[in-house]
Amino acid sequence: MTNGSRYLTHVQLVTAAISALKHAGDARTVADLGEAQHFEVDREIYIAAGRFVWELTEGSEFFVDSIAVPPANPATFRIGDENSIFLMRSAGQVVFVTQIGANGAIYREFRWQPGTNRIDTRSTFEPQTEEVQSQLDLTALSLSMMLSLINSPKLVELTDSSQRQERRAANRSLRLPVNAWHKVVWRTAAGRKLAATDNDEHGAKKPLHYRRGHVRTAQSHFAAAFETTLTDTGWAQWIDGRWVGNPAFGVKKAIHAPALDRHGLADFMNRKRQRLGSS
């Protein structure tokens, strides 16, 4: 979602959104943006996340990894040169996401519970169709997978984002911390150096790919347990997948996903229909 054709730097985008939201009287969001750490994400990282999600969700339920949480609370994410940001907040065991344009408009809202398959989405401007709902679900899942990548320090690295002079100007005008701006990029240079000395068995010379997570039998009192018909006890835990390989050697498509039993598939489709009816 872009907001006009004029390119804005990361700092300009956030400050423009804050100014518009102040004018609209949205004090809560203004406060969150003022306290947030701001991350500008290489678009290729988001594309890779979406590619894995697309493969993993085809015909199967998708579980959000437990590390799919923002690295700061609150935090904003700007993907590539898009003129909108995703404001993320963690509250309890739920991640709340709001997509905000440079004009302060709220485009979409998402939320998910890490370590489960509980995901909700809403659009404020798109038609309430099944196609749109599927696209919203895919966006939410791609954002959660992007966080899983960002929280994997062997794969990505953070550098300073924007010019220091611009950051200092934002600090003077809106009291935004000078050191709150970050750029997220692939750790490919370090990956090539590692590959020259490491063995193939450690995955250093293999393309980046996602080794799927799985459902493990649990009891009701286990941490993060949820009810399901996939296990004999009626309770399960989600065991996170993990990233293997190195982005310096490309990105390999995922080919596995946890299958749904008949009851789980029916519940999944019912929840999708309910979201469509309530949006």
GIPE-V827470 format. One record per residue. N is the residue number from 0. PSI is psi in radians with two decimals (* if undefined). OMEGA is omega in degrees with one decimal (none if undefined). D_CENTER is the distance of its C-alpha to the mean C-alpha in whole Angstrom. Layout:
# GIPE-V827470
N/PSI/OMEGA/D_CENTER
N/PSI/OMEGA/D_CENTER
This chain:
# GIPE-V827470
0/1.97/178.1/16
1/2.83/-179.1/18
2/1.42/-175.9/21
3/3.12/-174.4/24
4/-0.24/-176.8/25
5/2.23/178.9/26
6/2.36/175.1/23
7/2.45/172.0/22
8/2.95/-179.8/21
9/-0.80/179.8/18
10/-0.77/179.2/21
11/-0.68/-179.5/22
12/-0.82/-178.9/19
13/-0.75/-179.1/18
14/-0.62/176.6/22
15/-0.74/178.6/23
16/-0.72/179.5/20
17/-0.80/-179.6/22
18/-0.76/-179.8/25
19/-0.70/-179.4/25
20/-0.59/174.2/23
21/-0.77/179.8/26
22/-0.57/179.7/29
23/-0.14/177.8/27
24/0.35/-179.2/28
25/1.35/-174.2/24
26/-0.63/-177.6/25
27/-0.83/-179.0/22
28/-0.66/176.5/19
29/-0.76/179.5/21
30/-0.74/179.4/22
31/-0.75/179.5/18
32/-0.60/179.3/18
33/-0.51/-179.0/21
34/-0.22/-169.7/19
35/2.73/161.9/16
36/2.43/-171.4/15
37/2.22/-175.3/14
38/2.16/174.2/12
39/2.01/-170.0/13
40/2.24/173.3/11
41/2.22/-175.8/13
42/-0.54/-179.6/12
43/-0.49/177.4/13
44/-0.78/177.9/10
45/-0.69/178.6/8
46/-0.75/178.6/11
47/-0.74/178.5/12
48/-0.78/179.8/8
49/-0.61/179.2/10
50/-0.75/177.9/13
51/-0.73/179.6/13
52/-0.78/-178.8/11
53/-0.75/179.5/14
54/-0.71/-174.6/16
55/-0.51/-174.2/15
56/-0.16/-176.4/15
57/1.83/178.1/19
58/0.19/-176.6/21
59/2.78/172.7/19
60/2.65/179.8/17
61/2.25/176.6/14
62/2.33/178.8/13
63/2.25/179.6/10
64/2.66/-177.3/11
65/-0.36/179.3/12
66/0.13/-180.0/10
67/1.09/179.3/7
68/2.63/179.4/8
69/2.49/-178.9/8
70/-0.16/173.6/11
71/2.74/-177.3/13
72/1.87/2.7/14
73/2.99/177.5/13
74/2.65/172.5/11
75/2.69/-179.7/11
76/2.21/173.7/9
77/2.16/-175.8/11
78/2.04/-179.0/10
79/-2.32/-179.6/14
80/0.39/177.7/17
81/2.45/179.6/15
82/0.83/171.8/17
83/2.79/179.7/15
84/2.72/174.5/12
85/1.94/176.0/9
86/2.17/-177.5/11
87/2.37/176.3/9
88/2.50/172.9/12
89/2.29/177.4/12
90/1.95/-176.4/16
91/-2.14/-179.8/17
92/0.32/-175.6/15
93/2.45/173.9/13
94/2.19/178.9/10
95/2.33/-176.1/11
96/2.32/176.3/9
97/2.19/176.5/12
98/2.16/-172.6/12
99/2.33/176.7/15
100/2.93/178.6/17
101/-0.42/178.4/20
102/0.12/178.9/22
103/-0.01/-179.2/21
104/2.46/175.2/20
105/2.00/-176.4/17
106/-0.92/-176.0/16
107/2.73/176.4/14
108/2.41/-179.8/12
109/2.73/168.6/10
110/2.58/176.8/10
111/2.79/176.7/10
112/1.88/-178.2/12
113/2.47/-179.8/11
114/0.13/-179.8/14
115/-3.09/174.6/15
116/0.45/-178.0/14
117/1.92/-176.2/14
118/2.37/176.8/12
119/2.55/-178.4/13
120/2.73/176.9/13
121/2.43/174.8/16
122/2.47/-179.2/17
123/-0.13/-173.0/20
124/-0.20/-175.8/21
125/2.69/179.8/21
126/2.62/-177.8/23
127/1.32/179.6/23
128/2.84/179.4/23
129/-0.62/179.1/22
130/-0.78/178.2/21
131/-0.73/-180.0/19
132/-0.70/178.0/17
133/-0.69/178.6/16
134/-0.67/177.1/14
135/-0.76/178.0/13
136/-0.76/-179.1/12
137/-0.69/178.1/11
138/-0.80/179.4/8
139/-0.78/-179.4/7
140/-0.64/178.4/7
141/-0.67/177.2/6
142/-0.71/179.5/2
143/-0.69/178.2/3
144/-0.60/175.9/5
145/-0.72/177.9/4
146/-0.65/176.5/4
147/-0.69/176.9/7
148/-0.79/-178.3/9
149/-0.59/180.0/9
150/0.26/175.6/10
151/1.54/-170.5/13
152/-0.33/178.0/15
153/-0.27/-175.2/18
154/-0.57/-176.8/15
155/2.86/175.5/14
156/2.71/-179.6/16
157/2.36/174.3/16
158/2.92/177.0/19
159/2.45/-179.9/20
160/2.45/177.3/19
161/2.88/179.6/22
162/2.49/-178.2/26
163/-0.63/179.4/27
164/-0.70/179.4/29
165/-0.70/178.6/27
166/-0.66/178.9/25
167/-0.61/177.5/28
168/-0.70/177.9/29
169/-0.54/176.5/26
170/-0.70/-179.7/27
171/-0.68/-174.0/31
172/-0.66/-174.6/30
173/0.09/-179.6/27
174/0.54/175.3/27
175/2.25/-177.1/23
176/2.38/-178.3/23
177/-0.63/-175.4/24
178/0.37/-177.5/22
179/0.10/-172.9/19
180/2.23/-174.6/18
181/2.64/173.2/16
182/2.33/-178.0/15
183/2.10/-178.0/13
184/2.80/174.5/15
185/2.52/175.4/16
186/0.96/-173.2/18
187/-0.65/-179.6/21
188/-0.80/177.5/24
189/-0.58/-179.5/24
190/-0.72/179.2/23
191/-0.66/178.3/26
192/-0.73/178.9/28
193/-0.69/-175.7/27
194/-0.44/-178.0/28
195/-0.36/-175.8/31
196/-0.36/-175.0/32
197/2.88/-179.7/30
198/2.68/178.6/31
199/-0.55/-175.4/30
200/-0.34/177.1/29
201/-0.03/176.6/27
202/0.11/-174.7/25
203/-0.59/-175.7/25
204/0.18/-179.5/26
205/2.61/175.4/24
206/2.67/177.6/21
207/2.30/173.1/18
208/2.87/-174.4/17
209/2.09/177.5/15
210/2.01/-167.7/18
211/2.62/172.5/17
212/-3.07/-179.3/17
213/2.81/177.1/20
214/2.33/178.7/21
215/2.42/179.2/24
216/2.40/-177.6/27
217/3.11/172.8/27
218/2.84/-173.7/29
219/-0.50/-176.6/29
220/-0.03/179.4/29
221/2.62/178.5/26
222/2.35/176.7/23
223/0.44/178.3/20
224/2.57/177.2/23
225/2.71/-178.6/22
226/2.49/-178.9/25
227/2.80/172.5/25
228/0.16/-178.7/28
229/-0.23/-178.8/27
230/2.82/-179.2/29
231/-0.52/-177.7/32
232/-0.24/-176.2/32
233/0.04/178.8/29
234/2.61/-178.9/27
235/2.83/169.7/24
236/2.57/175.7/21
237/2.17/176.9/18
238/2.08/-174.9/18
239/2.57/167.1/15
240/3.13/178.0/15
241/2.68/-179.0/16
242/2.36/-178.7/15
243/2.55/179.0/19
244/-2.89/-175.0/20
245/2.31/-178.6/20
246/-0.26/176.8/18
247/-0.39/-177.8/22
248/0.40/177.2/23
249/-3.10/-178.9/21
250/2.14/-179.2/18
251/2.42/179.0/19
252/2.55/174.7/18
253/2.64/-177.4/18
254/0.04/-177.0/20
255/2.64/174.0/20
256/2.61/178.5/19
257/2.18/-178.2/20
258/2.63/176.3/23
259/2.48/168.0/23
260/3.07/-174.7/27
261/-0.75/-179.7/29
262/-0.76/-179.1/28
263/-0.68/178.8/24
264/-0.75/178.8/24
265/-0.73/179.4/26
266/-0.69/179.2/24
267/-0.81/-178.9/21
268/-0.63/177.8/23
269/-0.74/-179.9/24
270/-0.63/177.2/21
271/-0.73/179.1/20
272/-0.68/178.6/23
273/-0.69/177.9/23
274/-0.69/177.8/20
275/-0.71/-178.2/22
276/-0.51/-175.8/25
277/-0.20/-176.9/24
278/*/none/21
